[in-house]
Amino acid sequence: AIRKVSLENAEDLAKRVREESNMGRYEDKIQKHLAVINGTPGTECLTTDAVSGDSGLMLEEYGPFGVIGAITPVTNPTETIICNTIGMIAAGNTVVFNVHPGAKKTSAYCLQMLNKAIIEAGGPENLITMTREPTMDTVHILTESPKIRLMVGTGGMPMVNSLLHSGKKTIGAGAGNPPVIVDSTADIQLAAKEIYRG
């Protein structure tokens, strides 16, 4: 349901993000939405393994964290919300987003759209939420809350570093593109074109 409604609204979300944040290119934002809609793993990657032998039987299953605090960037706000929502609720979690203030209207719109799709598909209300007025103070409230067991942050390194030093389990993705290694097996022209485009 999340993928379906996001796909139906990818162009509208891209337009809203571009207008509110004044960052990026509309065409690229459509492609980023499509990438997370089609490429983010959901329940299909949650497998159960059983191992048996002379010493007995072991069952290995993934377990949810519970409530996750997620910080989103101004550069890809709705893309990040869609990606996080698909993966995090597929794994049995709920999410509280602290969105970037520079994209809070579009982020709130996206969250309302996703929540409506969740409810229409039979899910609970407010499975994903966001702080009404996102600030660094609200980030600190999330990191200090005993109800939140995992923090996830996408954005600038100062924010990611503050999450890494919060004392909670943290997954952080800093700003910018990752380093790229172009070795002797590469098609140099194609690699240069794709690195530039990325």
Secondary structure by P-SEA (a helix, b strand, c coil): caaaaaaacaaaaaaaaaaaaccccaaaaaaaaaaaaccccccccbbbbbbbcccbbbbbbbbbccbbbbbbbcccaaaaaaaaaaaaaaabbbbbbbcccccaaaaaaaaaaaaaaaaaaccccccbbbbccccaaaaaaaaacccccbbbbcccaaaaaaaaacccccccccccccccccccccaaaaaaaaaaac
